[in-house]
Amino acid sequence: MRTSAKGFSLFLVDERGRRRYPMIKDPSVIPIDLGLDPGQTVNTSLTFVTSADARELFLTIDSPIFWGARFCFACDGSLLHKPTLLRVL
């Protein structure tokens, strides 16, 4: 089964929960919404512009989910679930 990040938005959140750091589109790198077959890998770069006062940054994602999934316990976009955050070093 082919997979893709099409429709997903990556962004950074700082230690205060500010979601003001969207990913900058860079035409010189491989896009994240590239379709991949099983076992296929790709290396790319992500570019963000942050404020100077941000001390800790976390990568997270917005995904296109239907309204009913907002009430699902296992869904990352659920109102009942904290979003997954990956710390950026």
TAFEN-V904947 format. One record per backbone hydrogen bond with DSSP energy under -0.5 kcal/mol. NH is the residue of the N-H (numbers start at 1). CO is the residue of the C=O. E is the energy in kcal/mol with one decimal. If there is no record, write none. Layout:
nh/co/e
NH/CO/E
NH/CO/E
This chain:
nh/co/e
3/36/-2.4
5/32/-0.6
8/5/-2.3
9/62/-2.6
11/60/-2.0
12/21/-2.8
13/58/-2.5
14/18/-1.5
15/56/-0.9
17/14/-2.4
21/12/-1.0
22/20/-0.6
23/10/-1.5
24/47/-3.5
27/25/-0.5
29/26/-1.7
34/31/-0.9
36/3/-2.8
40/37/-2.2
47/24/-0.5
49/22/-0.6
50/48/-0.5
54/51/-1.4
57/88/-0.6
58/13/-2.5
59/86/-3.6
60/11/-2.4
62/9/-2.7
65/63/-1.0
69/66/-1.4
70/67/-1.2
71/68/-1.4
72/69/-1.7
75/72/-0.7
78/75/-1.7
79/70/-3.5
80/70/-0.5
81/78/-1.2
86/59/-2.5
87/85/-0.5
88/57/-3.1
89/87/-0.5
